Amino acid sequence: MNFSFDNLPKEGLHEECGVFGIYSDGTINPAYACYNGLLALQHRGQESCGIAVSDDGVMNYHKDMGLVSEVFNNSILDSLSGQMAVSHVRYSTAGGSVLENAQPLVMRYIKGTLAVAHNGNLTNAVEIRKELEKRGAIFQTTIDSEVICYMIARERINSGSAEKAVVEAVKNLEGAYSLLVMSPTKLIAARDPHGFRPLCMGKYNNSYVFASESCALDACGAEYVRDIEPGEIVVVDKDGIKSIMPKKKCNKSLCVFEYIYFARTDSFIDGISVYEARKQAGRILAREFPVEADLVIGVPESGIDAAIGYAEESGIPYEKGIVKNSYIGRTFIKPSQKERMKSVRIKLNPIGDMIKGKRVVVIDDSIVRGTTVDRITNMLRGAGAKEVHMRISSPPFMWPCYYGTDIPSREELIAVNHTVEEICKLSGADSLGYLPADSLDEMLGYKCNGCYCDACFSGNYPAPITKLTLKGKERGGMNFDKNKKCASKEEE
């Protein structure tokens, strides 16, 4: 392994990716719509971004490392003319952080050109890639999204249409994928049978828009229509829109951490408000772990909504006790533990007059490795806090994720190796409470009845994981949730 700052362990979790696509009726510019959509999805990936457009079948694209506002300007957007477009913001959960891995991937093959934007991780990508390489395939990237491109291209040679190629290709894919596929004449959206990653559809006049989150629809002026169903494939072309439903049906297994952390607070995912889910997590924490305190504060950004819920339930006043530097991204790191500790005060800073002499309840979204578990506590005590009571709006992480979140191996997870009491001591807090794992249904307002993936908390994995995918992570003790297996219509 080559030395890189990116190889150093980081505390906290990182976003997966965000996708946005549009088939325009001519009343909205696809490139500018994608730009606005990607700005709204920037929280899902800050390493690279890109936009690909089709102009009567001729595809042009631009992508680069960096934030959306850094990569694109008016001149570049004006050069990307066409009738439809797909776009992407990326954080690497598989493959390195290099330009070659930036999306959308644009592939030229015997049937024309394909552009693909993918959110999620395939659990059988390594096996498929090895099989393709044995047959002479040459890969230009190290990401599983290119495997998807090859599978679609291979099926398209013998299929009568691009959507039939997608239907056949996804039959061989395991794991998480929310896909946007652009052929010369069609825009195709697909979601994996478990619905691990979000994908929704909107409409602007007669233009159809697809996005990872509903907040991106709002950003381009589109009206939310509905979420894409697990296993569904939606096709838009000059004749309109059609849906292809899967022959096999799975119970929905959306990543529950979308509600806890990943998604933007103003989004609705599968009909559930992210904001309300986070507030409800705070209410549950207040009931489960009450404490005498003077104020409740949240760690920006995802801890704030839960803190409001905690304050409402407990009657303890909510205050803005920590200020976040908006110009420092979620992926901001430093090359050493000492430097990372210093960087906390660059990214987050307490409001001293509000904290001094107070008993403080502080809400954060998670504790992962615990390498910097004491950073918030020390910062608040340094600002004069009399007591610090830490509440976490997620259950303890006990298992790695294989579906697109960079939760590390079991031996790196602090909750696997330490009790709550030990973690509390390491954090320097006066008390510590996690969201109970059995309260996730309540957090979602009982609208879901277990229709989410909580494998990182429970070890129950809805989709199989291959031996090669397990390599480098904990192999033993995993459970596959039999209730979340796919069933054919005949079996139903």
C-alpha positions as CSV (number, residue, x, y, z in Angstrom):
1,M,0.0,0.0,0.0
2,N,1.4,3.4,-0.9
3,F,1.4,5.9,1.9
4,S,-1.3,8.5,1.7
5,F,-3.1,10.8,4.1
6,D,-6.2,9.0,2.9
7,N,-4.8,5.7,4.3
8,L,-4.8,7.0,7.8
9,P,-7.7,6.0,10.0
10,K,-10.5,8.7,10.3
11,E,-13.0,9.0,13.0
12,G,-16.6,9.4,11.8
13,L,-18.4,8.1,8.7
14,H,-18.4,9.3,5.2
15,E,-21.2,9.7,2.7
16,E,-21.6,7.3,-0.2
17,C,-22.4,9.2,-3.4
18,G,-25.2,11.2,-4.9
19,V,-26.8,10.9,-8.4
20,F,-28.9,13.3,-10.3
21,G,-30.3,13.0,-13.8
22,I,-32.8,14.7,-16.1
23,Y,-34.7,14.1,-19.4
24,S,-35.7,17.6,-20.4
25,D,-38.6,18.7,-22.5
26,G,-36.7,21.8,-23.5
27,T,-38.0,24.1,-20.8
28,I,-35.0,23.5,-18.5
29,N,-31.3,23.3,-19.3
30,P,-30.1,19.8,-18.3
31,A,-26.5,20.8,-17.4
32,Y,-27.7,23.7,-15.1
33,A,-30.3,21.5,-13.6
34,C,-27.6,18.9,-12.8
35,Y,-25.4,21.6,-11.4
36,N,-28.1,22.8,-9.0
37,G,-29.0,19.2,-8.1
38,L,-25.4,18.3,-7.3
39,L,-25.0,21.4,-5.1
40,A,-28.0,20.1,-3.1
41,L,-26.3,16.7,-2.9
42,Q,-22.8,17.9,-2.1
43,H,-23.1,16.5,1.4
44,R,-23.1,13.0,-0.1
45,G,-19.7,13.3,-1.7
46,Q,-17.0,15.9,-1.8
47,E,-14.1,14.2,-3.5
48,S,-15.1,14.5,-7.2
49,C,-18.1,15.3,-9.3
50,G,-19.2,15.3,-13.0
51,I,-21.9,15.9,-15.5
52,A,-22.5,14.0,-18.8
53,V,-25.0,15.3,-21.4
54,S,-26.5,13.7,-24.5
55,D,-27.2,16.0,-27.5
56,D,-29.2,14.0,-30.0
57,G,-27.1,11.0,-29.1
58,V,-23.7,12.7,-29.0
59,M,-22.4,12.7,-25.4
60,N,-20.1,15.2,-23.8
61,Y,-19.0,15.4,-20.2
62,H,-16.9,17.2,-17.7
63,K,-15.7,15.8,-14.4
64,D,-12.9,16.6,-11.9
65,M,-11.7,16.3,-8.4
66,G,-13.2,18.8,-5.9
67,L,-16.5,20.4,-4.9
68,V,-19.2,21.1,-7.4
69,S,-18.7,24.9,-7.2
70,E,-14.9,24.4,-7.9
71,V,-15.3,22.0,-10.8
72,F,-18.0,23.8,-12.8
73,N,-18.5,27.4,-14.0
74,N,-20.8,29.1,-16.5
75,S,-18.5,28.5,-19.4
76,I,-18.2,24.8,-18.8
77,L,-22.0,24.4,-18.2
78,D,-22.8,26.3,-21.4
79,S,-20.6,23.9,-23.3
80,L,-22.6,20.9,-22.0
81,S,-25.7,21.3,-24.2
82,G,-28.2,18.6,-24.8
83,Q,-31.6,17.1,-24.0
84,M,-30.7,14.9,-21.1
85,A,-28.0,14.5,-18.6
86,V,-26.7,12.4,-15.7
87,S,-24.4,13.6,-12.9
88,H,-22.7,12.5,-9.8
89,V,-20.9,13.5,-6.6
90,R,-18.5,11.0,-5.1
91,Y,-17.0,9.8,-1.9
92,S,-14.9,6.7,-2.4
93,T,-16.2,3.7,-0.4
94,A,-14.6,1.4,-3.1
95,G,-11.7,2.4,-5.3
96,G,-9.2,5.2,-4.8
97,S,-9.8,8.9,-4.7
98,V,-8.4,9.7,-8.1
99,L,-9.8,11.4,-11.2
100,E,-10.1,8.1,-13.1
101,N,-12.7,7.0,-10.7
102,A,-14.8,10.1,-10.9
103,Q,-18.3,9.7,-12.3
104,P,-20.4,9.6,-14.5
105,L,-18.5,6.9,-16.4
106,V,-18.8,7.4,-20.1
107,M,-18.2,4.2,-22.2
108,R,-18.1,3.9,-25.9
109,Y,-18.8,0.5,-27.3
110,I,-20.2,-1.2,-30.4
111,K,-23.8,-0.1,-29.8
112,G,-22.9,3.5,-29.2
113,T,-22.2,5.3,-25.9
114,L,-23.4,4.8,-22.3
115,A,-23.1,7.1,-19.3
116,V,-23.6,5.6,-15.9
117,A,-23.8,7.2,-12.4
118,H,-23.9,4.8,-9.5
119,N,-24.5,5.2,-5.7
120,G,-23.8,2.1,-3.6
121,N,-21.4,-0.9,-3.5
122,L,-21.8,-4.2,-5.2
123,T,-21.0,-7.2,-3.0
124,N,-20.0,-9.4,-5.9
125,A,-18.1,-6.8,-7.9
126,V,-14.7,-8.5,-7.4
127,E,-16.0,-11.9,-8.7
128,I,-17.7,-10.3,-11.8
129,R,-14.6,-8.2,-12.5
130,K,-12.3,-11.3,-12.4
131,E,-14.6,-13.1,-14.7
132,L,-14.7,-10.2,-17.2
133,E,-10.9,-9.8,-17.0
134,K,-10.4,-13.5,-17.9
135,R,-12.5,-12.8,-21.0
136,G,-10.2,-10.0,-22.1
137,A,-11.9,-7.0,-20.5
138,I,-9.6,-4.0,-19.7
139,F,-10.7,-1.8,-16.9
140,Q,-9.7,1.9,-16.7
141,T,-10.9,2.4,-13.1
142,T,-10.9,0.6,-9.8
143,I,-14.6,1.1,-8.9
144,D,-17.4,-1.4,-9.1
145,S,-19.4,1.1,-11.2
146,E,-17.3,0.2,-14.2
147,V,-18.3,-3.5,-13.7
148,I,-21.9,-2.3,-14.1
149,C,-21.0,-0.5,-17.3
150,Y,-19.5,-3.6,-18.8
151,M,-22.4,-5.8,-17.8
152,I,-24.9,-3.4,-19.4
153,A,-22.8,-3.1,-22.6
154,R,-22.4,-6.8,-22.8
155,E,-26.1,-7.4,-22.5
156,R,-26.9,-4.6,-24.9
157,I,-25.2,-6.4,-27.8
158,N,-27.9,-9.1,-27.7
159,S,-30.8,-7.1,-26.4
160,G,-33.3,-5.1,-28.4
161,S,-33.1,-2.0,-26.3
162,A,-31.1,-0.3,-23.6
163,E,-33.7,-1.0,-20.9
164,K,-33.7,-4.7,-21.7
165,A,-29.9,-4.7,-21.3
166,V,-30.3,-3.0,-17.9
167,V,-32.9,-5.6,-16.9
168,E,-30.6,-8.5,-17.8
169,A,-27.5,-6.9,-16.4
170,V,-28.9,-6.2,-12.9
171,K,-29.9,-9.8,-12.5
172,N,-26.2,-10.6,-12.0
173,L,-25.6,-7.8,-9.5
174,E,-25.6,-8.3,-5.7
175,G,-25.6,-5.5,-3.1
176,A,-26.5,-1.8,-3.3
177,Y,-27.0,0.2,-6.5
178,S,-29.1,3.2,-7.3
179,L,-28.3,3.8,-11.0
180,L,-28.8,6.3,-13.7
181,V,-28.0,5.1,-17.1
182,M,-28.0,7.3,-20.2
183,S,-28.1,5.8,-23.7
184,P,-28.1,8.0,-26.8
185,T,-31.9,8.2,-26.6
186,K,-33.1,7.1,-23.2
187,L,-32.6,7.9,-19.5
188,I,-32.9,4.9,-17.3
189,A,-33.2,4.8,-13.5
190,A,-32.7,1.6,-11.5
191,R,-32.7,0.7,-7.8
192,D,-31.5,-2.6,-6.3
193,P,-34.1,-5.1,-5.1
194,H,-33.4,-4.3,-1.5
195,G,-33.5,-0.5,-2.0
196,F,-30.4,0.0,0.1
197,R,-29.8,3.5,-1.3
198,P,-32.4,6.1,-1.9
199,L,-33.6,7.2,-5.4
200,C,-36.6,9.4,-6.1
201,M,-38.3,10.9,-9.2
202,G,-39.6,14.4,-9.8
203,K,-41.2,16.4,-12.7
204,Y,-40.6,19.9,-14.1
205,N,-43.3,20.6,-16.6
206,N,-42.8,17.6,-18.9
207,S,-39.2,17.0,-17.9
208,Y,-38.4,14.0,-15.7
209,V,-35.8,14.3,-12.9
210,F,-34.2,11.6,-10.8
211,A,-32.1,12.2,-7.7
212,S,-30.7,10.5,-4.6
213,E,-32.7,12.8,-2.3
214,S,-35.8,15.0,-2.7
215,C,-33.9,18.1,-1.6
216,A,-32.1,18.0,-5.0
217,L,-35.5,18.1,-6.8
218,D,-36.3,21.2,-4.9
219,A,-33.0,22.8,-5.9
220,C,-33.9,22.6,-9.6
221,G,-37.5,23.5,-9.2
222,A,-38.9,20.0,-9.8
223,E,-42.0,18.6,-8.1
224,Y,-41.5,15.4,-6.1
225,V,-43.5,12.6,-7.7
226,R,-42.5,9.4,-5.9
227,D,-39.6,7.2,-4.8
228,I,-38.3,4.5,-7.2
229,E,-39.4,1.2,-5.7
230,P,-36.8,-1.5,-4.8
231,G,-36.0,-3.5,-7.9
232,E,-37.8,-1.0,-10.2
233,I,-36.4,0.2,-13.5
234,V,-37.9,3.5,-14.9
235,V,-37.3,4.4,-18.6
236,V,-37.8,7.9,-20.1
237,D,-37.6,8.6,-23.8
238,K,-39.4,10.7,-26.5
239,D,-42.5,8.6,-26.1
240,G,-42.8,9.2,-22.4
241,I,-42.1,7.2,-19.2
242,K,-42.6,3.6,-18.3
243,S,-41.9,1.4,-15.3
244,I,-40.5,-2.1,-15.3
245,M,-41.2,-3.9,-12.0
246,P,-39.0,-6.9,-10.9
247,K,-40.1,-10.5,-11.1
248,K,-38.6,-11.0,-7.7
249,K,-39.7,-9.0,-4.8
250,C,-37.5,-8.2,-1.7
251,N,-38.5,-6.5,1.5
252,K,-37.2,-3.0,1.5
253,S,-33.9,-2.6,3.3
254,L,-33.0,1.1,3.0
255,C,-29.9,2.0,5.0
256,V,-31.3,3.4,8.3
257,F,-28.2,5.6,8.6
258,E,-29.6,7.7,5.8
259,Y,-32.1,9.0,8.4
260,I,-29.5,9.3,11.2
261,Y,-26.7,11.0,9.3
262,F,-26.3,10.8,5.5
263,A,-29.3,12.5,4.1
264,R,-29.9,16.2,4.2
265,T,-32.3,17.2,6.9
266,D,-34.9,18.7,4.5
267,S,-35.2,15.5,2.5
268,F,-38.0,12.9,2.5
269,I,-36.8,9.4,1.8
270,D,-39.4,6.6,1.1
271,G,-42.1,8.9,2.5
272,I,-40.3,9.6,5.8
273,S,-39.0,13.0,6.9
274,V,-35.4,13.0,7.8
275,Y,-35.9,15.9,10.1
276,E,-38.7,14.3,12.0
277,A,-36.8,11.0,12.3
278,R,-33.8,12.8,13.8
279,K,-36.0,14.7,16.2
280,Q,-37.7,11.5,17.2
281,A,-34.3,10.0,17.9
282,G,-33.6,12.8,20.3
283,R,-36.9,12.3,22.0
284,I,-36.2,8.7,22.6
285,L,-32.8,9.5,24.0
286,A,-34.4,12.0,26.4
287,R,-36.8,9.3,27.7
288,E,-34.1,6.5,27.9
289,F,-31.3,8.6,29.3
290,P,-32.7,11.6,31.3
291,V,-30.3,13.8,33.2
292,E,-30.4,17.0,35.2
293,A,-28.8,19.7,32.9
294,D,-29.0,23.4,32.0
295,L,-29.0,23.2,28.2
296,V,-29.0,20.8,25.2
297,I,-26.7,21.4,22.2
298,G,-26.1,19.5,19.0
299,V,-22.9,18.8,17.1
300,P,-23.5,20.3,13.7
301,E,-25.0,19.4,11.4
302,S,-26.7,16.0,12.0
303,G,-26.7,16.3,15.8
304,I,-28.8,19.5,15.8
305,D,-32.2,18.0,14.9
306,A,-31.8,15.2,17.5
307,A,-30.8,17.8,20.1
308,I,-34.0,19.8,19.4
309,G,-36.0,16.6,19.9
310,Y,-34.2,15.9,23.2
311,A,-34.9,19.4,24.4
312,E,-38.6,19.2,23.5
313,E,-39.0,15.9,25.3
314,S,-36.9,16.8,28.4
315,G,-37.9,20.4,28.8
316,I,-34.3,21.4,29.0
317,P,-33.6,24.5,26.8
318,Y,-32.0,24.0,23.4
319,E,-29.2,26.4,22.6
320,K,-26.7,26.7,19.7
321,G,-23.6,25.9,21.7
322,I,-21.3,24.9,18.8
323,V,-20.6,26.8,15.6
324,K,-19.4,24.9,12.5
325,N,-17.1,26.4,9.9
326,S,-19.2,26.0,6.8
327,Y,-16.2,26.1,4.6
328,I,-14.7,22.9,6.0
329,G,-16.1,19.8,4.5
330,R,-17.1,16.6,6.2
331,T,-14.0,14.9,4.8
332,F,-11.5,17.3,6.3
333,I,-8.6,15.4,7.8
334,K,-5.0,16.0,9.1
335,P,-2.1,13.6,8.8
336,S,-1.6,12.9,12.4
337,Q,-3.8,12.4,15.5
338,K,-2.4,15.5,17.0
339,E,-3.2,17.6,14.0
340,R,-6.7,16.1,13.8
341,M,-7.3,17.2,17.3
342,K,-6.2,20.7,16.4
343,S,-8.4,20.7,13.4
344,V,-11.5,20.2,15.5
345,R,-11.2,23.8,16.6
346,I,-11.0,24.8,13.0
347,K,-14.1,22.9,12.0
348,L,-16.1,23.3,15.3
349,N,-15.9,25.9,18.0
350,P,-18.0,26.4,21.1
351,I,-19.8,29.5,22.1
352,G,-18.0,30.2,25.4
353,D,-20.5,32.5,27.0
354,M,-23.3,29.9,26.4
355,I,-21.3,26.9,27.8
356,K,-19.4,28.4,30.8
357,G,-20.6,27.1,34.1
358,K,-23.4,25.0,32.6
359,R,-24.4,21.4,32.7
360,V,-24.5,20.4,29.1
361,V,-26.2,17.6,27.2
362,V,-24.5,17.3,23.8
363,I,-26.0,15.2,21.0
364,D,-23.8,13.6,18.3
365,D,-24.8,11.2,15.6
366,S,-22.3,8.4,16.1
367,I,-19.1,7.1,17.6
368,V,-17.2,4.8,15.2
369,R,-13.5,4.0,15.9
370,G,-13.4,6.2,19.0
371,T,-10.0,7.7,17.9
372,T,-11.2,11.2,18.7
373,V,-14.1,10.3,21.0
374,D,-12.9,12.8,23.6
375,R,-12.6,15.8,21.2
376,I,-16.1,17.3,21.8
377,T,-15.9,16.7,25.5
378,N,-12.5,18.4,25.9
379,M,-13.6,21.3,23.7
380,L,-16.7,21.9,25.9
381,R,-14.8,21.5,29.1
382,G,-12.2,23.9,27.8
383,A,-15.1,26.4,27.2
384,G,-16.0,26.1,30.9
385,A,-18.7,23.4,30.9
386,K,-19.5,22.2,34.4
387,E,-20.7,18.8,33.2
388,V,-20.9,17.1,29.8
389,H,-23.5,14.4,29.2
390,M,-23.0,12.8,25.8
391,R,-26.0,11.3,23.9
392,I,-25.6,9.4,20.6
393,S,-28.5,9.4,18.1
394,S,-27.6,6.0,16.7
395,P,-27.0,2.5,18.3
396,P,-23.4,1.3,18.8
397,F,-21.7,0.2,15.6
398,M,-20.9,-3.5,15.9
399,W,-20.5,-4.7,12.3
400,P,-18.9,-3.4,9.1
401,C,-21.0,-2.3,6.1
402,Y,-20.6,-3.9,2.6
403,Y,-23.3,-1.8,0.9
404,G,-21.7,1.5,0.4
405,T,-20.8,3.0,3.8
406,D,-17.2,3.0,5.0
407,I,-17.8,1.4,8.4
408,P,-14.5,-0.4,9.1
409,S,-13.7,-3.9,10.2
410,R,-15.0,-5.1,13.6
411,E,-11.7,-4.9,15.4
412,E,-11.6,-1.2,14.6
413,L,-15.1,-0.5,16.1
414,I,-14.8,0.9,19.6
415,A,-18.2,-0.6,20.7
416,V,-17.0,-4.1,19.8
417,N,-14.0,-3.8,22.2
418,H,-15.4,-1.6,25.0
419,T,-18.5,-1.4,27.1
420,V,-20.6,1.8,27.2
421,E,-19.1,2.6,30.6
422,E,-15.6,2.2,29.2
423,I,-16.4,4.4,26.2
424,C,-17.8,7.0,28.5
425,K,-14.6,7.0,30.5
426,L,-12.5,7.3,27.3
427,S,-14.7,10.2,26.1
428,G,-14.3,12.1,29.4
429,A,-18.0,12.7,29.6
430,D,-20.0,12.5,32.8
431,S,-22.5,10.1,31.2
432,L,-23.1,8.5,27.8
433,G,-26.2,7.0,26.2
434,Y,-26.7,5.4,22.8
435,L,-30.0,5.2,20.9
436,P,-31.4,1.7,21.7
437,A,-31.2,-0.6,18.7
438,D,-34.8,-1.7,19.3
439,S,-36.1,1.8,19.0
440,L,-35.4,2.3,15.2
441,D,-39.0,1.6,14.3
442,E,-40.1,4.2,16.7
443,M,-37.6,6.6,15.4
444,L,-39.2,6.2,11.9
445,G,-42.6,6.8,13.3
446,Y,-43.6,3.1,12.9
447,K,-44.1,3.9,9.2
448,C,-41.5,1.3,8.1
449,N,-42.0,-1.9,10.3
450,G,-38.4,-3.0,9.8
451,C,-38.1,-2.0,6.2
452,Y,-34.5,-0.8,6.6
453,C,-31.0,-2.3,6.8
454,D,-29.5,-2.1,10.3
455,A,-26.7,-4.6,9.7
456,C,-24.1,-2.2,11.1
457,F,-25.9,-2.4,14.4
458,S,-27.4,-6.0,14.4
459,G,-25.1,-8.0,12.1
460,N,-28.2,-9.1,10.0
461,Y,-27.2,-8.6,6.4
462,P,-30.1,-8.6,4.0
463,A,-28.0,-9.4,0.9
464,P,-25.3,-12.1,0.6
465,I,-21.7,-11.1,0.8
466,T,-19.0,-13.0,-1.1
467,K,-15.8,-14.3,0.3
468,L,-13.7,-11.9,-1.8
469,T,-15.7,-9.0,-0.5
470,L,-15.2,-10.1,3.0
471,K,-11.4,-10.1,2.5
472,G,-9.9,-7.4,4.7
473,K,-12.9,-7.2,7.0
474,E,-14.2,-9.5,9.8
475,R,-15.4,-12.8,8.3
476,G,-17.0,-14.5,11.2
477,G,-20.3,-14.3,13.0
478,M,-22.4,-12.6,10.3
479,N,-26.1,-13.4,10.0
480,F,-28.2,-13.2,6.9
481,D,-31.7,-12.0,7.6
482,K,-34.0,-14.7,6.1
483,N,-36.9,-12.4,6.3
484,K,-35.3,-10.0,3.9
485,K,-34.5,-12.5,1.1
486,C,-35.9,-12.0,-2.3
487,A,-39.0,-14.1,-3.3
488,S,-40.3,-14.6,-6.8
489,K,-44.0,-13.8,-7.5
490,E,-44.6,-17.6,-7.8
491,E,-43.3,-18.1,-4.3
492,E,-45.4,-15.3,-2.9
